[in-house]
Amino acid sequence: MKDNFIENAFGSNYTLRFDNINFSVPKGGFKNLIVKASVLSNPEIKGANYEYTFAFTNATTNAIRGKDGVGLDQYANRATTNQVTVDSSSTGTVTASLNSATPKLGFILGNATATTSNKEILKTDFKVENKDVTIKTLAYTMTDASSVVSAVKLYDGSTLVGSVAIDDKGKATFTNLNINIAKDTTKTLTLSVDIKPNPGVGAVVKGALVHTDISGVDASDNSITKTVVTVTGKEQRVYTKSPFMALVSTNIVKTTQAGSADVADATVIMNVTANGGDIYINKTKEVLPVGTAITKAETSDDGTTTTFTANGHGIVNGESVTIYGTKSYDGTYTAT
């Protein structure tokens, strides 16, 4: 075929001759022949301005040659053309979504004196279609108003692929990645954080990924196509001490008579585990009995501890305080 491919004008006009073919056309009939071409998946010249014409050269050239039923050579002229546009094939497409194993709304248990490492906050699924894809950059939007996060880490399974700090724009950007995802498969990446020692109580940490912050190339080195989406993890609040509650049992008995609103007697039993230190469950008392031996009061707004022996201790009327020193009345009260 190479010997029959003639360049008439450099880069613009060629003659291609098909010979040694053998097929019959019946008298009064016809035969359909199809010309196909193999092209690069990402041609250097492409687009609407690059149209290619396949044609018999012109009406005066014996472009069609054959033999008739008695063996005589026959020649035919036919001016016919077909014009096509060559463009690149579809690019690799990435669709990000929230993995079902992403931590639910909850808490991260920090440490008063040491860094707390590798606390998961977001799992993202990356589904790839059309072509194999290589992820090159991921920029996560972080919520960390109290600046309790010392590092943000990205894992592919158990493999650490990057560790960065949150920048002044609130982004954790992982660059120079080489995460390969095959066509028609899904890969899950995990976002984790390290928490600084002695973090602020109740500080909120959260991660999110917007489609515009994903970049990469497909198997033909085209920039990937990204499905419009934002993947957002749930809020995690940071504490150094936190209770964990586990349901033990429930007993719910409906007591309503027919025709009345639903009412039930219910008993719910839970186990409470104190994580990181002692946990106090407040008791509510409207009035602290006269003569109660109070040893100290701890205000709820700034944690200041005040020792006193009489009512002239300086607590503001209406202030919420935590009282210690009496077995029966330890708890939180409103001062009156």
Helices and strands as residue ranges (DSSP letters): G 2-4, E 5-9, E 13-16, E 51-55, E 64-67, E 73-76, E 81-85, E 93-98, E 106-109, E 116-129, E 133-143, E 149-156, E 159-164, E 171-174, E 179-181, E 186-195, E 203-210, G 211-213, E 214-218, E 225-226, E 230-232, E 236-239, E 242-254, E 264-275, E 296-299, E 305-307, E 320-324, E 331-334
